[in-house]
Amino acid sequence: TRAAALAESRARNIKNLVMLTIGTGLGGGIVINGKVVFGNKWEAGEIGHAILYPNGRKCNCGKKGCAESYISMKVLHRYTRLKDRRVLIDRFNNDDLKVVNAVEKIANDLAIVIDRVFLEFDPELVVIGGGFTELGDKALRIVRDKVEFHATRSLYNILQVQFSVLGNDAGIIGASIFAEESINAEDE
């Protein structure tokens, strides 16, 4: 996700961005002043393992209540009881109430995380990537609707929440940017 965040920031020509990838889990990447933030022990951006609900669901990391335990495609599949991703997407696009309600449930929790990200990092954008974006613009509207309550009480706005423009290529593009810049830094 860190590499994807770097690529998204460069593609959009912005210096401060936080990326959340919603796939098997919930990943995070932070870009500040055009640079990826790794942190002291390389844990910066592990947003999926920040506690969302104290003493909540058990997470694979061993803690309880991690955001990833509530926000992921795995969780969405569990909520809908649909194993096939294409079926899930088709039902969502055809307004299957059970699937739409599940997306809204995840979006409620995601809105809390997004609000926290804006208040802690004050990025220009929060970009969402991963399998969740396959749900399309309707899912983005749902997320923005859930974020709006928080945004109206802060200085950011819902248009600062966007889906990835690079899609699944963001990670590989970001990795190549990072490698190129690392090589150029060594040559200086």
C-alpha positions, 0 to 999 in steps of 0.5 A: 500500500505504501508504494501504491500511495506514492504512485497515487500522489504522483499521478495526482501531483499532490504531496500529502495523501493517505491511501487505504486499500480495502482488499483481503485486509485493510492496508494503509500508506502515508505520503507527506511532503511527497515522501512515503512515511515508514516510521521508526520501526516501519509500521507507519500506515498500519491503519488496519491494525489500529483499534476501531472497537476496543475489545471487539472482534479478534484480529489475525494480529492477535489484538481485538477490535482492529479496523481490518476486522470490520473493513475488508472484502473478506468482511463484506463477503462474510456479511453478504454470505456471497463467496463469488466476487462477481456475484457480489458486485452484480448484486450490489449494482442491481441494488440487492438490499442485503448487499447494499446494507453490507456495503453501508455497514462497512462504509460506516466503519470506514467513515470513522477511520477516514475521519481519524486519518484527516484529523491526524494527518490532514492530507489533501486526499484520502484515496481508497484502493483495492477490491472494494473499488470494483463496486464502483461509483455507487460505493464511493457515494455511500462512503462519502455519505457516511463521511459527510457527518464527520466532515461537516464538523471538520475542515475537510470535505467529502470530495477529498475522499476518492477512489484510486485512479491507478487501480491495481497497477498503483503498487507496481508503479509506486515500487518503480518510482521508489526504486528509481528515486532510491537509485538517483539518490545514491548517484548524487 
